[in-house]
Amino acid sequence: MFILNHVMPEEATGKVAEAYSVFPKQVPVAEPLILMSASPDLALAQSGIIRHFVTHDQLDLGLLAMIRYLAAHELDYTFCARFNADLLKRAGGLSDEELDSLRTHPENAPLEEPQKALLLFVLKVIRSPQEVTAEDVDQLRKLGWTDQAIFDASYHGAAMSGPATLYKAFRK
């Protein structure tokens, strides 16, 4: 699976088992987290970040999956694009056609207006961070987003870059 030593879920103990426990039994441990088992402390830290988002009080799982799906496409991170497409199909009820439309026309995402605005903002953060303005942030605040939610959503999208790079580097 990877050219670095890693721990498969069925063999995990200690910190790695704790890291993997962030995924419910019915959801397979994501391959990027399996790769991170090469460094148990980082795997555990990453699972803490995953827990933060799973229990977020403003950002729902559907919006987060859309952010990951679109960020993965921006980064040519095929594993994550497929993984999140599957989540959006199974949990969100999106069809292949709707996923294609989401990728090519995110401004038409099947979201309420505040969520759509935040999704488009995160894409701006990823694509052209130097163009983000105070007015952009003020618009999101007017839609009810807190600064923490704005930052967390932006972090969620931007943080895809590291795992995408590492996955491509160490995948067999």
N, C-alpha and C positions, 0 to 999 in steps of 0.2 A: 504494500500500500504506500509506504513512504521509505525514503532512503535513510532516514534517521530511525533509531530505535524508538519504538512507541508501544503503548499498552492498549490492547483491545479491551473493550468493555467487560467481557466475561473473565478477564484475567486481572482486572483492576483491584488494587488494594490501597489503603492509606489515602494520601492526598488526591491521588488520581481517581480512586473510587468516589471520594467526596466530590470532586469536580464533576464527574459524570452524573452524579445524583441530581444535578440540576434538571436533567431531562426525565420526564415521566416514563414509566416502564413501556408505554405504548409508542413512544417516540424514540427512534434510534439516536444514539449519541452521534452528533455531527462530526464528520471527518476532520474538520479543522481543529476541533477540541481533541480528537484522538491524536492528531499531529502534535498538539501542544503538550501531550503527556510526556514528550521528550524532556520537558522541564516541568515537573510536578507543581512547583510553586506558581509558575505562570499559568498553568492549567487551572489551578485553584483560584487564582486571581480572576481569570477570565470567567469562571463559573459564577463568581460574585457579581461581575458585570452583567452576565446573563440574568441572574436572579433580580438584579436591580430593575431591568427592563420588563421582566415577566410580571413583576408586582408593581409596576409604575402606576401612579394614581391618575395621570392624565393621558399617557400614551397607550392606546390599546394595541393588542397583538396584531390586528389586521393592518393598521397603519404601519407598525414596525416592520411587518413582513413586506409591505409594499416598498418601504424605504430600502430594505436589504435587497429586494428583487431588483429595483432600479439601480441601486449603487453597484450591485454585482454586474449588471449589464454594462454600466459605465467602465468598470474595471476589467471586463472580459474574464470574469470569475465564474466560469460555467458551473462548477459544483454548487455554489451558493445560489446562482440564478435558478438552477433546476430544483434545489432543495426548497427555496421559498416559493417557486411556482407551484410546487406540490402542496405546500401549506396553504397557499391562497386558493387552490382548487378544492382541497379537502375541507378546510375549515371555513374558508370564505365563500365557497361556492362559485368561484370565477371559472369561466370556460377558457379554453385555449385562445379563442378569438378575443375575449376580454383581456387576457394577459398580453397578447400582441398589441392590442390597442393601448393598454396601460404603458407598455414600453415605448411605443411610438408617439403617443399623445397623453402624457401624464396629466395634462391640464384637464382631461376628461375623466380622471380617475373616479370610480364610483364611491365617493366619500362626501360627507357633509362639507360645506364650504370652509369651516375653520381647519379641518384636517387636510383638505386639499391644498389650502394656502401653506400650511406647514410642510407638506410633502414637496411642493414646488420650491419652497424656500430651501429645504435640505438639498434638493438638486442643485440649486444655485450655489450653495456652500461647497458642494462637491466639484461642480464644473468650473466655477469662477469665483473663488472665495474673495478675491480682491474687489469684487463688485458688490459685495454685501454692504448695505447702508443702514444707518440708524432708522431711516424711514421704513425699511423692510421690517425691522424688529418692532417698531411702533405699530405697524399694521397688524402684526401677529398678536401683539398685546391687546389691541382693540378687539380682536376676535376671541379674546379670553385666554390666550396662552400665557403662562408664567415664564419668566426668564429661565427657570430651571427646565421647563419642558422644551423651550426653544433650544437651549444648549444641549439637553439630553438627546433630542431628536437629531440635531446636527452632529453630535458626537457619534451617534449610532450609525449614521451614514458615512461620516468621514473615517471612522474606525474600521471600516471594511477594507481599507487599503492595505494595512499590515497583514492580516490573515490571507488576503488574496495573493500578495507577493510571496509569502512564506509557503502557501499551499502550492503555488506554481513551481517554486524552487525545489521543494522536497518531495513532491509527488512522483512515484515511480512511473 
